[in-house]
């Protein structure tokens, strides 16, 4: 008997990534255009991926099927 393939939410799959250790990472927003109005420190901070914690990270993992 065949197993049913797990479906993930496509929108969540594009926005979040789960690392090998189980951390949920995301890319910061507001960094692609109108950069002249933003400070250099803000843009540097937004380059690094963010890490989700707590119940929201748990919900994202469930939507990704992990």
Rosetta blueprint (number, residue, H / E / L):
1 X L
2 X L
3 X L
4 X L
5 X L
6 X L
7 X L
8 X L
9 X L
10 X H
11 X H
12 X H
13 X H
14 X H
15 X H
16 X E
17 X E
18 X E
19 X L
20 X L
21 X L
22 X L
23 X L
24 X E
25 X E
26 X E
27 X L
28 X L
29 X L
30 X L
31 X L
32 X L
33 X L
34 X L
35 X H
36 X H
37 X H
38 X L
39 X L
40 X H
41 X H
42 X H
43 X H
44 X H
45 X H
46 X H
47 X H
48 X L
49 X L
50 X E
51 X E
52 X E
53 X L
54 X H
55 X H
56 X H
57 X H
58 X H
59 X H
60 X H
61 X H
62 X H
63 X H
64 X H
65 X L
66 X L
